[in-house]
Amino acid sequence: MTNTAAMTDTGTLTGTVSGAKKRVKLVLNGTLGDKSFFDSAQRGLDMMKKELGYDIKTIELGYDRNKWEPGLEDAAATDDYDILIAGTFDMQGYVGTVAPKYPNKSFWMFDAGPDFTGKDGCSNKCTNVYSVLFKQNEGSYLLGVAIGNLMKAGTLPGTSGKTKVGIVGGADFPVINDFVVGFKQGWTEAGQKADDVLVQYVGGDTPFSNPAKGKEIAKAMYDQGAAIVWGVAGSSGNGVFEAAVEAKLYSLGVDSDQYQTIADPAQKATIITSMMKNVDAGLFRAAQLDAQGKLGYGASESVGAAADAVRIADNENYQKFVSKDIQDKVKAAFDKVKSGATKVDTAFK
């Protein structure tokens, strides 16, 4: 079996990949259907099946945290996979415990990684684990540039007198705060006030699967003068779209192009653009490199604008609401981040 695969300077793979067909198992600490993060990971597996001929399987553990560790243990204990993939901050400790038990299997993580030093549970220093991290701060910075300039232009219908934006985060931890930090940098560089960015977290036992709470927070933000609210909270963010429709105001998508993935026409109409964290492309790229024997196990790899791993969605709503002049500013900002001329702040210190 062959396929294209060597890295270019944009992060695209070209060249030849050859190797045996592999079996890939995706273990989700949640469910498909979030129209965002986990669905993007599934698209990565679908690409592996279509382009590489791999066998794929997805296990949905749901949102009961008590089931995540035993569910991962059970998935790893069977012999029906060559590569087991899990993601999110919540799973990194479990992967660090499980992976050393199966040294002849490969484990991948996305959006988080275990402790590769071996100090915190990973007895073999996770030498059979690869982790891909996404520079969500860079994509969020570009979103801040776009929305900051859009609000300054005052061209959004129905937003007269409104100067704020809201961010509904899933939980108060570094990955989510990385979105916030990046957005605020782009927003303030566009001439806006940092205090005009309202931030609140869903929290609780199900921070990423509570759309009712996401809607409640978003409604309060619209009442406080937000013209746009951004849900950075998995399926909890779907409640933001509902609130935007009721308020007759605007929203932003996350992880996927949610203008394309959300089915409800009224909700779609509120989504100006989305900050895309291309989990699908990141996982497919890993599969290609792995097939070449070039994937870096035993370490985390961070990908961002330079690899086109994060960006904002350019679709008909973006073209409708964002002027050519602002689009050019966003493109210039992207080029500076990609080249390293602009350094984006991060919540990871």
C-alpha positions as CSV (number, residue, x, y, z in Angstrom):
1,M,0.0,0.0,0.0
2,T,1.3,3.4,-0.9
3,N,0.2,7.0,-0.3
4,T,1.6,10.5,-0.3
5,A,3.5,11.7,2.7
6,A,6.7,13.9,3.3
7,M,6.6,17.2,5.2
8,T,6.5,20.5,3.4
9,D,7.2,23.9,5.1
10,T,3.4,24.3,5.5
11,G,3.0,21.1,7.4
12,T,1.4,19.2,4.4
13,L,2.8,15.8,3.7
14,T,4.0,14.7,0.3
15,G,6.1,11.8,-1.0
16,T,5.5,8.1,-0.5
17,V,4.1,6.1,2.4
18,S,4.2,2.4,2.5
19,G,3.5,-0.2,5.1
20,A,1.1,-2.7,6.5
21,K,-2.6,-1.8,7.1
22,K,-3.0,-0.9,10.7
23,R,-5.8,-1.1,13.2
24,V,-6.7,2.2,15.0
25,K,-8.9,2.5,18.0
26,L,-10.2,5.9,19.2
27,V,-11.3,6.1,22.8
28,L,-13.4,9.1,23.6
29,N,-14.0,10.4,27.1
30,G,-17.3,11.7,25.8
31,T,-19.5,11.0,22.8
32,L,-19.6,11.8,19.1
33,G,-22.0,14.4,17.9
34,D,-20.5,17.5,19.6
35,K,-20.2,19.1,16.1
36,S,-16.7,20.2,17.3
37,F,-13.8,18.6,19.0
38,F,-14.5,14.9,19.2
39,D,-16.2,14.9,15.8
40,S,-13.0,16.4,14.4
41,A,-11.0,13.5,15.8
42,Q,-13.4,11.0,14.2
43,R,-12.9,12.7,10.9
44,G,-9.1,12.1,11.3
45,L,-9.8,8.3,11.6
46,D,-12.2,8.4,8.7
47,M,-9.3,9.9,6.7
48,M,-7.0,7.1,7.8
49,K,-9.6,4.6,6.6
50,K,-10.2,6.3,3.3
51,E,-6.7,7.3,2.4
52,L,-4.6,4.6,4.1
53,G,-6.9,1.7,4.2
54,Y,-6.7,1.4,8.0
55,D,-9.3,-0.5,10.1
56,I,-10.8,2.0,12.5
57,K,-13.0,1.6,15.7
58,T,-14.4,4.2,18.0
59,I,-15.4,3.7,21.6
60,E,-17.5,6.3,23.3
61,L,-17.1,6.3,27.1
62,G,-19.7,9.0,27.7
63,Y,-19.4,11.8,30.3
64,D,-19.4,9.8,33.5
65,R,-15.8,10.4,34.8
66,N,-15.9,7.2,36.8
67,K,-16.1,5.2,33.5
68,W,-13.1,6.8,31.8
69,E,-10.2,5.0,33.5
70,P,-11.7,1.5,33.5
71,G,-13.0,2.1,29.9
72,L,-9.5,2.9,28.7
73,E,-8.1,-0.1,30.6
74,D,-10.7,-2.4,28.9
75,A,-10.0,-0.9,25.5
76,A,-6.2,-1.3,25.9
77,A,-6.5,-4.9,27.2
78,T,-7.9,-6.3,24.0
79,D,-5.6,-7.2,21.0
80,D,-7.8,-5.6,18.3
81,Y,-5.6,-2.5,17.7
82,D,-2.1,-1.4,16.8
83,I,-2.7,2.2,17.7
84,L,-4.9,3.5,20.5
85,I,-5.8,7.2,20.5
86,A,-7.2,9.2,23.3
87,G,-7.4,12.9,23.9
88,T,-8.0,15.8,26.3
89,F,-6.4,16.9,29.6
90,D,-8.5,14.6,31.6
91,M,-7.1,11.4,30.0
92,Q,-3.4,12.1,30.2
93,G,-2.9,10.5,33.6
94,Y,-4.8,7.4,32.5
95,V,-2.8,7.0,29.4
96,G,0.4,7.5,31.4
97,T,-0.6,4.5,33.6
98,V,-2.0,2.2,30.8
99,A,0.5,2.6,28.0
100,P,3.5,1.1,29.8
101,K,1.5,-2.1,30.3
102,Y,1.4,-2.6,26.6
103,P,4.9,-1.8,25.3
104,N,4.3,-3.4,21.9
105,K,1.3,-1.2,21.2
106,S,1.3,2.4,20.1
107,F,-0.6,5.1,22.0
108,W,-1.4,8.6,20.7
109,M,-2.8,11.5,22.6
110,F,-4.2,14.7,21.1
111,D,-4.6,18.1,22.9
112,A,-2.7,16.7,25.9
113,G,0.2,14.4,26.8
114,P,1.3,12.2,29.7
115,D,4.4,12.9,31.8
116,F,7.2,11.8,29.6
117,T,9.7,12.2,32.4
118,G,8.5,9.1,34.2
119,K,8.0,11.0,37.5
120,D,4.2,10.8,37.4
121,G,3.1,7.3,36.7
122,C,4.6,6.6,33.3
123,S,7.0,3.9,34.3
124,N,8.6,3.5,30.9
125,K,8.6,7.3,30.3
126,C,5.9,6.6,27.8
127,T,8.3,5.7,25.1
128,N,5.4,4.1,23.1
129,V,3.3,7.3,23.3
130,Y,3.1,10.2,20.8
131,S,1.3,13.4,21.8
132,V,0.2,16.2,19.4
133,L,-0.7,19.5,21.0
134,F,-2.3,22.4,19.1
135,K,-1.4,26.0,19.6
136,Q,-4.9,27.1,20.2
137,N,-3.5,30.4,21.4
138,E,-2.3,31.3,17.9
139,G,-5.7,30.5,16.3
140,S,-7.5,32.4,19.0
141,Y,-5.2,35.4,18.5
142,L,-6.3,35.5,14.8
143,L,-9.9,35.3,15.9
144,G,-9.3,38.2,18.3
145,V,-7.8,40.3,15.5
146,A,-10.8,39.6,13.3
147,I,-13.5,40.2,15.9
148,G,-11.7,43.2,17.5
149,N,-11.5,44.9,14.1
150,L,-15.1,43.9,13.2
151,M,-16.4,45.4,16.5
152,K,-14.4,48.6,15.9
153,A,-15.8,48.9,12.4
154,G,-19.4,48.9,13.9
155,T,-20.8,47.1,10.9
156,L,-22.6,44.2,12.6
157,P,-26.3,44.7,12.3
158,G,-28.2,45.0,15.5
159,T,-25.2,45.6,17.8
160,S,-25.4,49.4,18.3
161,G,-24.2,50.3,21.7
162,K,-22.7,46.9,22.4
163,T,-18.9,46.8,23.0
164,K,-18.3,43.5,24.6
165,V,-17.6,39.9,23.6
166,G,-18.1,36.8,25.8
167,I,-16.1,33.6,26.1
168,V,-17.9,30.6,27.7
169,G,-15.1,28.2,28.7
170,G,-15.7,24.6,29.7
171,A,-13.4,24.6,32.8
172,D,-10.7,26.8,34.3
173,F,-7.6,25.0,33.2
174,P,-4.6,25.8,30.9
175,V,-5.9,24.4,27.6
176,I,-9.1,26.5,27.8
177,N,-7.3,29.6,29.2
178,D,-4.9,29.4,26.2
179,F,-7.9,30.2,24.0
180,V,-8.7,33.2,26.2
181,V,-5.1,34.5,26.4
182,G,-4.6,34.4,22.7
183,F,-8.0,36.0,21.9
184,K,-7.4,38.8,24.3
185,Q,-4.0,39.6,22.7
186,G,-5.5,39.9,19.2
187,W,-8.5,41.8,20.6
188,T,-6.4,44.4,22.3
189,E,-4.0,44.7,19.4
190,A,-7.1,45.6,17.4
191,G,-7.6,48.6,19.7
192,Q,-10.1,47.1,22.1
193,K,-10.2,47.0,25.9
194,A,-9.3,43.7,27.6
195,D,-12.0,44.4,30.2
196,D,-14.6,44.1,27.4
197,V,-13.9,40.4,27.1
198,L,-16.3,38.6,29.5
199,V,-15.1,35.2,30.6
200,Q,-17.0,32.5,32.6
201,Y,-16.7,28.8,32.9
202,V,-19.3,26.1,32.8
203,G,-17.6,24.0,35.4
204,G,-19.3,21.3,37.4
205,D,-19.1,17.5,36.8
206,T,-19.9,17.9,33.0
207,P,-18.2,21.1,31.9
208,F,-18.1,20.0,28.2
209,S,-21.5,18.4,27.9
210,N,-23.9,20.9,29.6
211,P,-25.5,23.0,26.8
212,A,-28.2,24.3,29.2
213,K,-25.5,25.9,31.4
214,G,-23.7,27.2,28.3
215,K,-26.9,28.8,27.2
216,E,-27.5,30.3,30.6
217,I,-24.0,31.9,30.8
218,A,-24.3,33.2,27.2
219,K,-27.7,34.8,27.9
220,A,-26.2,36.6,30.8
221,M,-23.3,37.9,28.7
222,Y,-25.6,39.2,26.0
223,D,-27.6,41.0,28.8
224,Q,-24.3,42.5,30.0
225,G,-23.6,44.1,26.6
226,A,-21.9,41.3,24.6
227,A,-22.6,41.4,20.9
228,I,-20.8,38.1,20.3
229,V,-20.3,35.1,22.5
230,W,-17.8,32.3,21.9
231,G,-18.3,28.9,23.4
232,V,-15.0,27.1,24.1
233,A,-16.7,24.2,25.9
234,G,-17.3,21.2,23.6
235,S,-21.0,20.4,23.4
236,S,-21.8,22.9,26.2
237,G,-21.0,25.5,23.6
238,N,-24.0,24.4,21.6
239,G,-26.1,26.3,24.2
240,V,-24.4,29.5,23.1
241,F,-25.9,29.2,19.6
242,E,-29.3,28.8,21.1
243,A,-28.8,31.9,23.2
244,A,-27.6,33.8,20.2
245,V,-30.7,33.0,18.2
246,E,-32.9,34.2,21.1
247,A,-30.9,37.4,21.6
248,K,-30.8,38.0,17.9
249,L,-27.1,38.5,18.2
250,Y,-23.9,36.6,17.2
251,S,-21.7,33.7,18.1
252,L,-18.4,32.1,17.2
253,G,-17.5,28.4,16.7
254,V,-14.6,26.4,18.0
255,D,-12.4,23.4,16.9
256,S,-14.4,22.7,13.7
257,D,-16.1,25.1,11.2
258,Q,-19.3,25.0,13.1
259,Y,-21.1,27.0,10.5
260,Q,-20.8,23.8,8.4
261,T,-21.4,21.3,11.2
262,I,-24.4,22.9,13.0
263,A,-27.6,21.8,11.3
264,D,-30.1,24.4,12.6
265,P,-30.3,27.2,10.0
266,A,-31.1,29.9,12.6
267,Q,-28.1,28.9,14.8
268,K,-25.8,28.7,11.7
269,A,-26.8,32.3,10.8
270,T,-25.4,33.6,14.1
271,I,-21.9,32.1,13.6
272,I,-19.6,34.7,12.2
273,T,-16.6,32.3,11.9
274,S,-14.9,29.6,14.0
275,M,-11.4,29.1,15.4
276,M,-10.5,25.7,13.9
277,K,-8.2,23.4,15.8
278,N,-7.6,20.8,13.0
279,V,-7.5,17.6,15.2
280,D,-8.5,15.6,12.1
281,A,-5.5,16.8,10.1
282,G,-3.2,16.4,13.1
283,L,-4.1,12.8,13.6
284,F,-4.0,12.0,9.9
285,R,-0.5,13.6,9.6
286,A,0.6,11.5,12.6
287,A,-0.6,8.4,10.7
288,Q,1.3,9.3,7.6
289,L,4.5,10.0,9.6
290,D,4.0,6.8,11.6
291,A,3.8,4.8,8.4
292,Q,7.1,6.3,7.3
293,G,8.7,5.4,10.7
294,K,9.2,9.1,11.4
295,L,6.7,9.7,14.2
296,G,8.3,11.0,17.4
297,Y,7.3,8.7,20.2
298,G,8.2,9.5,23.8
299,A,7.5,13.2,23.4
300,S,4.9,15.8,22.7
301,E,4.8,17.8,19.4
302,S,3.2,21.3,19.2
303,V,1.7,22.4,15.9
304,G,0.2,25.8,15.1
305,A,-0.1,28.3,12.4
306,A,3.2,27.3,10.8
307,A,1.7,23.9,10.1
308,D,-1.7,25.2,9.2
309,A,-3.0,23.3,12.3
310,V,-5.0,26.3,13.6
311,R,-6.9,28.9,11.6
312,I,-10.2,30.7,11.4
313,A,-12.9,29.5,9.1
314,D,-13.4,31.3,5.8
315,N,-17.0,30.6,4.7
316,E,-20.0,32.5,3.4
317,N,-20.9,34.0,6.8
318,Y,-17.3,35.2,7.2
319,Q,-17.4,36.8,3.8
320,K,-20.8,38.3,4.6
321,F,-19.8,39.9,7.9
322,V,-16.1,40.6,7.7
323,S,-14.9,43.2,5.2
324,K,-12.1,42.6,2.7
325,D,-10.0,45.2,4.7
326,I,-10.4,43.2,7.9
327,Q,-9.8,39.9,6.1
328,D,-6.5,41.3,4.9
329,K,-5.5,42.3,8.4
330,V,-6.2,38.8,9.6
331,K,-4.2,37.3,6.7
332,A,-1.3,39.7,7.6
333,A,-1.5,38.7,11.3
334,F,-1.5,35.0,10.3
335,D,1.6,35.5,8.2
336,K,3.4,37.2,11.1
337,V,2.5,34.4,13.5
338,K,3.5,31.7,10.9
339,S,6.9,33.4,10.4
340,G,7.5,33.9,14.1
341,A,7.5,37.7,13.8
342,T,4.5,37.8,16.2
343,K,4.8,35.8,19.4
344,V,1.4,34.9,20.9
345,D,1.0,34.8,24.7
346,T,0.1,31.4,26.2
347,A,-1.5,30.1,29.4
348,F,1.2,27.4,29.6
349,K,4.1,28.8,31.6
